[in-house]
Amino acid sequence: MKVETLIVGPLQTNCYLVSRDEGNEVIVIDPAGDGEKILSAVGERKIAAVLLTHGHFDHTGALKYFTDYPIYIHPADEIMLTDPAWSVGAKFGDLEARPAATDFIQEGSKIHLAGLDISVMHLPGHTLGGVAYEIDDVLFTGDTLFCHAYGRVDHPGGDLSVLMGSLKRLLKLEKNYYVLPGHGRPTTIFQERGYA
């Protein structure tokens, strides 16, 4: 599997392009902004779908560039695509509604895209519908788990006790997943377990 990281948008969000090593299809995870930069990185490859880890404005800013493709989100975060108060965009002057999702995922969902098998973990706490995507030995955790940190809970849908439950679930995983978060540098499950 090949993963390309683009740091885009107003809050320096990690957007990931995921593909088979020699594949001509790519999955876009969290198109946070700078849509033309993302499309340039995609190049001649075919976009299989867009996966959203959650609906905050700083993870969806370039979604309008991808309306020709399937857009996946957890239904509990769907409101964030249309309501800038829920997406926190209103606090940053971003009042633009996002394109509607085409597909909804939930705990245990299995998706096959771009030759990759993807499993979904529902990890609420940062938002109601936050998820992680498991692809091979990699977890794309959005803003649930960072390197030595975790997501904020002071926005709509945030709940510290719920987030702590999601983090405990992640840290109990038996496999030492490589963690690619929504912001900042990568980490691993075992590294975060030792830090906690």
Disulfide bonds with the S-S distance in Angstrom:
none
